[in-house]
Amino acid sequence: VELLAKLNIHTIDDALHHIPFRYDDFRTQKSISEVVDGDEITLAATLKSITKIALKRNFTLIKATIEDATGTLSVTWFNQPYLFMTLRKTKQYLFSGKVKLYKGKLTLTAPTIEQVTDHEAIHGGRLVPIYPATDGVTTRSLRTLLWNSLHNNLSIPETFPTKILNTYKLEHSKNAFLHIHFPEHEDQIQTARHRLAFEEVYRLLKEAAERKHALQLMKVAHQLSIEEKCVPLFLNAYPFDLTPSQIAAIQDVQKDLQQSFPPHRLIQGEVGSGKTLVAAFALYVASKNNTQSVFLAPTQVLAEQHFLSLQPLFEKLHIS
């Protein structure tokens, strides 16, 4: 549990949302006589022999020979000494990995291994999910955890009504998790990602709506009011005509400031687009309501620049 916590996995739901960052494609199965250099394949073969070789600096090399009805193939693993104790000669395994030509000899390098049983393969012979892992928690152990969870009658409630599922062409929640973790083909991955991305965006929008609703239940200490003549006075105090976008932004802020609940608005624009004059309008409205206001800047230098640039404007408006 403590090791999983390193990956922010505390519940089954956390594990389900621990999404693979890629997939190894080991769906291609061949006999040993068919393999060529560069193949990424799965071989169903019997372990014929296995040896452990101690190298320098505490490195370990495991060398094995596997065989099927068509021939034999060399297999190597580096720094996995436990394999020497766990793999058994004459047992049949699925070996999934990449074939390389080494010193003129075809070799299967560092394949994943899974003993052949009557059950569906998890670690080979399929699109194999690769997860973000950490020290003490391997991608193989995460794969096993998720396989057991998803294939042991895990109850995953559907969060959306049928109408939304049909309208946005979303698959059911449990299918999405099955397909993102153990897909049979690439299309299932894309469909599952679409469903999970939709759910995440929906959750974020729902949380934003709830925050907005909670904000609207709050009341400001002093609700501001703006006389109609005040806006033209402010606009005419500038030595230039404002652009339609600047006027629209000021009108939006004007509506915000007259609400009974605290306003929250982001004014976004390029350098020189007029964001400061929109902020100055908010200060002007506060002054006309005999309330205090604060203009914040990220640095002292910038604060002084704004003070010097706004001072002539506020003098025209008789604000000190």
Secondary structure, DSSP 8 states (H G I E B T S, - for coil): -HHHHTTT--SHHHHHT---SEEEE---B--GGG--TT-EEEEEEEEEEEEEEE-GGG-EEEEEEEEETTEEEEEEEES-THHHHH--TT-EEEEEEEEEEETTEEEEEEEEEEE--SS--SSSSSEEEE---BTTB-HHHHHHHHHHHHTTT------S-HHHHHHTT---HHHHHHHHHS-SSHHHHHHHHHHHHHHHHHHHHHHHHHHHHHHHHS--SS-----TTHHHHHHHTSSS---HHHHHHHHHHHHHHTSSS---------TTSSHHHHHHHHHHHHHHTT-------SSHHHHHHHHHHHHHHHHHTT--
